[in-house]
Every structure is written in C-alpha cells, then in structure tokens.
Amino acid sequence: MGLHSISRRHGPQSVTTGAKQYLLAPDFTLLQPDGQQLHLAFYRGKVVLLDFWATWCDPCRDEIPHFVELQQKYGDRGFQIIGVSMDDSPESVRPFYQRFHMNYPVVMGNAKIGELYGGVLGLPIAFLIDRDGRIYAKHIGATAAATFDKEITTLLQSE
C-alpha cells in the first residue's frame, strides 16, 4: 500500500514548532467505530494530539502504547488524544482498539479530513493542537514519545 511511504510535502495547514502564528486546526465531525459522532470543537480548551493512523501501519502500532501512556499521564490536566483511523471500515478498528487497550476516542477518517489537514499521504501523522485550537506542531512519521511528552508539557503549562 502506498500509504506506508512518508511524504515531506507540507500542505496549507502545516506549522513548525516555534512559529509565532499558528493556523487553526480544521474542525470536523466524524463517526467513531461504534457510530457515535465526535466533534473536534468539543475539545476546545484542551491540548489535543490528533493522530492519523491505520491498523495495518507498523509504525502506528509502535506509537499507540506510548499514546495510551500519555493519555493516562496528562488526561486529567486538560490533554486529549483523538485517533483518526484511515482504515477502510470500522470492522478492523474495533478489535484493534480493544487489543491495544486504547484509552482515547478514535474516529473513522476519510479523504476529506486528510485534505483538510494538508494531505495525509503517509502514516502516522500527528498534529498537536493548543488550547485555542491552533496547530502547534505537525509530526510526519513515527515520533519519539519524549518529543510528544515535551511538547504536551509545554502546552499544558502555557495558558
């Protein structure tokens, strides 16, 4: 599958850490595998890690246990991970979610949400969104847990 390759092309929503002006994260409403709707706007006021992933993506599988730990560590401080599965159907996501003990919501992504976020041509891709709903950082490919930890801490400390 072509989605294994990592693209370095940055779309209009890409932002580099340290920039003075951050772009607003595109809002969305997507279905969770159980059919419930999730609205990104509901999480305004929290630091959000938006993780684009898929069940067949090995680097994604490697990151998920770290995300579970980050959600446990920072969830009560105003942090929320939202997984955006780029799988074709929820049938493969439901058992994966249970097997990996994912403790954060997952929605079913599509080409439109990928385009809104500048083109999701490789997985994983993660966006760190500040409390004001602005993209603070974009990580293409597997990223060290320590990097996320540092950025999350920085955003949680800034009001």
Stockholm file with secondary structure:
# STOCKHOLM 1.0

chainA/1-159         MGLHSISRRHGPQSVTTGAKQYLLAPDFTLLQPDGQQLHLAFYRGKVVLLDFWATWCDPCRDEIPHFVELQQKYGDRGFQIIGVSMDDSPESVRPFYQRFHMNYPVVMGNAKIGELYGGVLGLPIAFLIDRDGRIYAKHIGATAAATFDKEITTLLQSE
#=GR chainA/1-159 SS CGGGSCCCCCCTTCCCTTCSSCCBCCCCEEECTTSCEEEGGGGTTSEEEEEEECTTCHHHHHHHHHHHHHHHHHGGGTEEEEEEECSSCHHHHHHHHHHTTCCSCEEECCHHHHHHTTCCCSSCEEEEECTTSBEEEEEESCCCHHHHHHHHHHHHHCC
#=GC SS_cons         CGGGSCCCCCCTTCCCTTCSSCCBCCCCEEECTTSCEEEGGGGTTSEEEEEEECTTCHHHHHHHHHHHHHHHHHGGGTEEEEEEECSSCHHHHHHHHHHTTCCSCEEECCHHHHHHTTCCCSSCEEEEECTTSBEEEEEESCCCHHHHHHHHHHHHHCC
//
